[in-house]
Amino acid sequence: MKDAKTSKHSAPHPKKHTLRRVILALLLILVLAAGAVALLFRREITGGGASGQTVTVTVDQGSGVAAIARNLKQAGVIRFPRLFRWYVGRQGAASKLQYGTFELEQGASYDELIQALSVYAAAESTRLTFPEGTTAIAIAQQMEKAGLCTAEEFLTEANEGDFSEYRFWQYVPSDEEAPGRFMKCEGYLFPDTYEFLNDGTVHDYVATFYARFDQMITDEIYASLEEQGMTLHQLVTLASFVQEEAGNDQDSNVAQVFRNRLAEGSPYPRLESNVSSYIQSDEDNNYLWNWVAPWYGGWDAIPQEIIDAYDTYSRSGLPAGPVSNPGLEAIRAALNPQPDEEAQDAYFFVTDLTGHYYYAKTLAEHQANVKTARQVNAGL
């Protein structure tokens, strides 16, 4: 009897079969687990696990979506705060969420929760409007006039409080990084219309402004800043001058003039804006004269360091900080101006009392425009 020859195609090794079965089993488990998680998340979003029990949830003034999600989790309304944050962002509903005290159903659908949180909860409150370009001191004075807090309390908290929960806060220079700056909060108290709870805290009041500012400065703005090599503080400072010198359909043109002056190699490296200078007249819109001087008890009492840091006729580049709280349009214009042809390469501008703007590339052209503006004013 002949010995059987070994086949060229030997049978698969038993260990290989086992390994394959293990891998397939693991893959099956992962697929099933992923499906279970997806089903769980879907049930959470659609409210499939609603308990029918109602709980009271308080959303503090100035709370962002993350803080609201944490409150909802602690109250047993939702189970997954990160999922709620993602869903609110996906629905573009972050700006709709209000503060106050709400009665919410545990396990309600996310759409129902968003709808409920979007309706301002009845409470004793005060509605105040702060126009674009309002200064920090003026905002504080308005808060005091409304009986919400004293101006001193508001400014102390705005300048010294901890608001690190907001993304923008990490980009606001410290006092050491901005020598001569008048107020840390200037420029970041976003001007808008707000509802303030009458029994709120000063921290909550300030946080309301900061939360809105944080919301306005989008990822797109941060990306553009990085691309341009520009800091957020520089942007807000420049935007405050655009706001004060224009604040209208000339925002882009004025922003372009200032950016031309700030550009490397500029023949005119100073802003030379009457908004912040030695001009001493109650009739002028002048930050140093109208806001800083009264704070210190008179022009002669202003620390020289602050005058040097803000006088745009003697200081090259931007001053130490913003001179008001600009609106979004001024911020966008300062970041990415879309100027008319007449302002594209201009270094000067002047306005007459009718509100007309004259732009010039050279000092001689500017002097001629100033003469024209004066003639127009004389004829009014």
Salt bridges, closest charged atoms under 4 A:
GLU44 OE1 - ARG79 NE 3.30
GLU157 OE2 - HIS203 ND1 2.73
ASP175 OD1 - ARG181 NH2 2.82
ASP192 OD2 - ARG212 NH1 2.54
GLU195 OE2 - ARG127 NE 2.77
ASP219 OD1 - ARG167 NH1 2.60
GLU272 OE1 - ARG261 NH2 3.64
GLU272 OE2 - ARG270 NE 3.94
GLU329 OE2 - ARG332 NH1 3.47
